[in-house]
Amino acid sequence: MLKKFEKLFALVLAGGMSLFFVIAMAECADYPNKTIKIVVPANAGSGEDVEARGISPFLHEVLGVNVLIENQPGAGGKIALERFQKTEPDGYTIICNNLPKSIIYEHMYKVAFKTKDFTPIFAWSLSYNMLVVHAGSWKTLDEFLNAAKAKTMAGGLSAIGGVTHLASLAAIDVFGLKVNWVPYEGAVGSLMALAGKHINFSIVTSTTAIPLIQAGIIRPLVIFSETRDTLFPDVPTSKELGYAVPPVITVRGVQAPPKTPPSIVKVLEEACFKAIKDPAYVGWADKRKMVLNPMSSRQYFDWIVKEAYPTVEKYKYLMSEEKK
């Protein structure tokens, strides 16, 4: 009698599980059928905000549903990232991450999320960092460094714990300088302060600095990359100038909550691929001087695990030293 009951229970359980998977597959097959929200853990006007807003109308065209942007900048984005860790993995809420910022947060603070638990969807661009000064000041990196060794410079930080924060500390460590860092809410604040001569220099992503460089208000002295940036062919790399500054790059893309079904990820991944191939999007990105560097879900995951985490781990001591 007991064995019969066990068999009956097993059949009911198997049937229930089968029904669950049938319903789940049906939901995925119908995906998407309502508005998709892209969370941006930063202020409006930030790099990730601009790029998320840039791709959203093209995702709308491909997916056939509205794609809205929601800025959640609280505590530098940490609150949004922690909330996202617990978000329903149904594909209707995704996040535009400015990696490796969230990984840096993991090392700097006690946080309730892990970037590697998020489900990578697609990454579309990368940015290098550069050191910029007011156009009315130094003309070369050597001039700047000589002046910086004679007095302590005031440097602008785009955000505490951001990618440019780590890049700035790494560069100044190699240059052997002492700096009074002034934090701002985003790169815009840092660059405006530099334009007004309230600080001596700033280290920002190259694309963020373009408008003020083109306007002749600020001057780039060096870019932290292995090769020269095609957007700034006249700006020397730190490697060319004899400085082994680690190229802490910024990669922007979208991720889904942990445990998002592969079928949903595939839909979003394919939509992103189609969106960035649209001639209108390519024109928009070119006008903004974006460096398009598409990564599939798999490639994005590999970069996060094999490059982003190791880079932050390697230079996290700089953050620790700064806290002392």
C-alpha positions in Angstrom: 0.0 0.0 0.0 2.9 2.3 0.9 4.6 1.6 -2.4 1.5 2.4 -4.3 1.1 5.7 -2.5 4.8 6.6 -3.2 4.3 5.8 -6.9 1.1 7.9 -7.0 2.9 10.8 -5.2 5.8 10.6 -7.7 3.4 10.8 -10.6 1.6 13.8 -9.2 4.9 15.5 -8.4 6.2 14.8 -11.9 2.9 16.0 -13.4 3.1 19.2 -11.4 6.6 19.9 -12.4 5.8 19.3 -16.0 2.9 21.7 -15.8 5.2 24.3 -14.2 7.7 24.0 -17.1 4.9 24.1 -19.7 3.6 27.3 -18.1 7.1 28.8 -17.9 7.8 28.0 -21.5 4.5 29.5 -22.6 5.3 32.7 -20.7 8.8 32.8 -22.3 7.3 32.2 -25.8 5.0 35.1 -25.3 7.8 37.4 -24.1 7.8 40.3 -24.3 4.2 41.5 -24.1 4.5 44.6 -21.9 6.9 47.5 -21.1 10.5 46.7 -20.3 12.3 48.9 -17.8 16.0 49.6 -17.9 17.3 50.6 -14.5 20.2 53.1 -14.6 22.0 53.2 -11.2 23.2 56.7 -11.8 21.9 60.3 -12.4 20.3 61.5 -15.7 23.1 62.7 -18.0 25.7 60.2 -16.8 27.4 58.0 -19.4 25.3 54.9 -18.7 22.1 57.0 -18.7 22.9 58.6 -22.1 23.8 55.3 -23.7 20.8 53.5 -22.2 18.5 56.2 -23.6 20.3 56.0 -26.9 19.6 52.3 -27.5 16.1 52.1 -25.9 14.1 53.4 -28.9 15.9 50.9 -31.2 15.1 48.1 -28.7 11.5 49.3 -28.8 11.4 49.0 -32.6 12.9 45.4 -32.5 10.9 44.1 -29.5 7.6 45.9 -30.2 7.1 47.0 -26.6 8.0 50.2 -24.8 11.4 50.4 -23.3 11.6 52.9 -20.5 14.5 54.3 -18.5 14.4 54.6 -14.7 17.2 56.4 -12.9 18.0 55.1 -9.4 21.2 57.0 -8.3 20.9 56.6 -4.5 24.2 55.9 -2.7 26.1 55.9 -6.0 23.8 53.2 -7.4 24.4 50.7 -4.6 20.8 50.8 -3.5 19.6 50.0 -7.1 22.1 47.2 -7.4 21.0 45.6 -4.2 17.3 45.9 -5.1 18.1 44.4 -8.6 19.7 41.3 -6.9 16.1 40.5 -5.7 14.2 41.5 -8.8 11.9 39.0 -10.5 13.8 37.3 -13.3 11.0 37.8 -15.9 12.9 39.9 -18.3 10.8 43.1 -17.7 13.4 44.8 -15.5 17.0 44.9 -16.6 19.9 47.1 -15.6 22.4 49.2 -17.5 25.7 48.5 -15.6 28.8 50.6 -15.9 31.3 47.9 -15.2 33.4 47.3 -13.3 31.8 49.9 -10.9 29.6 47.4 -9.2 32.5 45.1 -8.7 34.5 47.9 -7.1 31.6 48.4 -4.7 31.8 44.8 -3.7 35.4 45.4 -2.6 34.8 48.8 -1.0 31.6 48.3 0.9 29.5 45.6 2.5 26.8 45.1 -0.2 23.9 42.8 -0.7 24.6 41.8 -4.3 27.2 40.1 -6.5 27.8 41.3 -10.0 28.7 37.8 -11.2 25.2 36.6 -10.1 23.5 39.0 -12.5 22.7 37.5 -15.9 24.7 39.1 -18.7 22.6 40.0 -21.7 24.7 42.2 -24.0 27.5 44.9 -23.9 27.7 47.5 -26.6 30.6 49.9 -25.8 33.8 50.5 -24.0 35.7 53.7 -22.9 39.2 54.4 -21.9 40.2 56.9 -19.3 42.2 60.1 -19.9 43.8 62.8 -17.8 42.5 66.2 -18.7 43.5 69.7 -17.6 42.2 73.2 -18.3 43.2 74.4 -21.8 44.9 77.4 -20.3 47.3 75.4 -18.2 49.8 72.6 -19.0 50.3 71.4 -22.6 52.1 68.1 -21.9 52.0 65.4 -19.3 55.7 66.2 -18.4 54.7 69.8 -17.7 51.8 68.7 -15.5 53.9 66.1 -13.6 56.7 68.6 -12.9 54.2 71.1 -11.5 52.4 68.3 -9.5 55.7 67.4 -7.8 56.2 70.9 -6.7 52.7 71.3 -5.2 49.8 69.1 -4.3 47.2 69.2 -7.0 43.4 69.2 -6.6 41.9 66.3 -8.7 38.3 65.8 -9.5 36.6 62.4 -9.0 33.5 61.6 -11.0 32.2 59.4 -8.2 33.4 57.6 -5.2 33.9 54.0 -6.0 33.4 54.5 -9.8 35.6 53.1 -12.5 37.3 56.4 -13.0 38.0 56.5 -9.2 40.0 53.3 -9.5 41.6 54.4 -12.7 42.6 57.7 -11.1 44.2 56.1 -8.1 46.1 53.6 -10.3 47.4 56.4 -12.5 48.5 58.7 -9.6 50.1 55.7 -7.8 52.3 55.1 -10.9 53.1 58.8 -11.3 54.1 59.0 -7.6 52.0 62.1 -6.8 50.0 63.3 -3.8 46.6 64.6 -4.7 43.7 66.3 -2.8 40.7 64.5 -4.3 37.4 66.3 -4.7 34.4 64.0 -5.3 31.5 65.0 -7.5 28.2 63.5 -8.5 29.2 62.2 -11.9 31.7 63.2 -14.6 29.7 66.3 -15.5 30.3 67.9 -12.1 34.0 67.1 -12.2 34.4 68.5 -15.8 32.4 71.7 -15.0 34.7 72.3 -12.0 37.7 71.9 -14.2 36.3 74.2 -16.8 35.8 76.8 -14.0 39.4 76.2 -12.8 38.2 75.0 -9.4 40.4 72.0 -9.7 43.7 71.3 -11.5 42.8 68.1 -13.3 40.4 65.2 -13.6 40.6 61.7 -15.0 37.4 60.8 -16.9 36.3 58.5 -19.6 37.3 59.7 -23.0 33.8 60.0 -24.5 32.6 62.1 -21.5 35.3 64.7 -22.2 34.6 65.1 -25.9 32.3 68.2 -25.8 34.7 70.3 -23.7 37.7 69.1 -25.6 36.1 70.1 -28.9 35.1 73.5 -27.4 38.7 74.1 -26.5 38.0 74.4 -22.8 39.9 71.4 -21.5 43.0 69.6 -22.9 43.7 65.8 -22.8 47.3 65.1 -21.8 47.4 61.3 -21.8 45.0 58.4 -22.4 45.4 55.2 -20.4 45.2 52.5 -23.0 47.5 50.1 -24.9 47.1 51.9 -28.2 46.0 55.3 -29.2 42.3 56.1 -29.3 41.0 56.7 -32.9 38.9 59.5 -31.5 42.0 61.2 -30.1 44.9 60.2 -32.5 47.1 63.1 -31.2 46.8 62.1 -27.6 49.7 59.9 -26.4 49.1 56.7 -24.4 50.7 56.3 -21.0 52.6 53.3 -22.4 54.2 55.5 -25.1 55.3 58.0 -22.5 56.9 55.3 -20.4 54.3 54.9 -17.6 52.9 51.4 -16.9 49.4 52.7 -15.9 46.9 49.9 -15.9 44.1 50.4 -18.5 41.0 50.2 -16.3 38.4 50.3 -19.0 34.6 51.0 -18.7 32.3 48.6 -20.4 28.6 49.4 -20.7 25.8 47.0 -21.4 22.7 45.4 -19.9 22.2 42.6 -17.4 19.2 40.7 -16.2 18.5 39.6 -12.6 20.0 36.3 -11.3 18.4 33.1 -12.7 16.7 34.8 -15.7 15.7 32.0 -18.1 18.1 31.5 -21.1 15.1 31.9 -23.5 14.4 35.4 -22.3 18.1 36.3 -22.4 18.3 35.1 -26.0 15.4 37.4 -27.0 17.0 40.4 -25.4 20.5 39.5 -26.7 19.3 39.2 -30.3 17.3 42.5 -29.9 20.5 44.3 -28.8 22.5 42.9 -31.7 19.8 44.1 -34.2 19.5 47.5 -32.5 23.2 48.4 -32.7 23.3 47.4 -36.4 20.5 49.8 -37.2 22.1 52.6 -39.4 20.3 55.3 -37.4 21.8 53.9 -34.1 25.3 53.6 -35.7 24.9 57.3 -36.8 23.9 58.3 -33.3 26.8 56.4 -31.7 29.3 57.9 -34.2 28.1 61.4 -33.5 28.6 60.8 -29.8 32.1 59.3 -30.6 31.2 56.0 -28.9 33.6 53.1 -29.2 31.2 50.3 -30.1 32.5 46.9 -28.9 29.6 44.4 -29.0 29.8 41.4 -26.6 27.3 38.5 -26.6 25.9 37.2 -23.4 28.7 34.6 -23.2 31.5 37.0 -24.1 30.1 39.6 -21.6 30.1 36.9 -18.9 33.7 35.8 -19.7 34.9 39.4 -19.6 33.3 40.0 -16.2 34.8 36.8 -14.7 38.2 36.7 -16.5 39.0 40.4 -16.8 36.8 42.7 -14.7 37.0 40.9 -11.4 40.8 40.2 -11.6 41.5 43.8 -12.5 39.6 45.1 -9.5 41.1 42.5 -7.3 44.6 43.4 -8.4 44.2 47.1 -7.7 41.8 47.1 -4.8 44.7 47.8 -2.4 44.7 51.4 -3.7 41.1 51.9 -2.4 42.2 50.4 1.0 45.3 52.7 1.1 43.1 55.7 0.4 40.8 54.9 3.4 43.7 55.0 5.8 
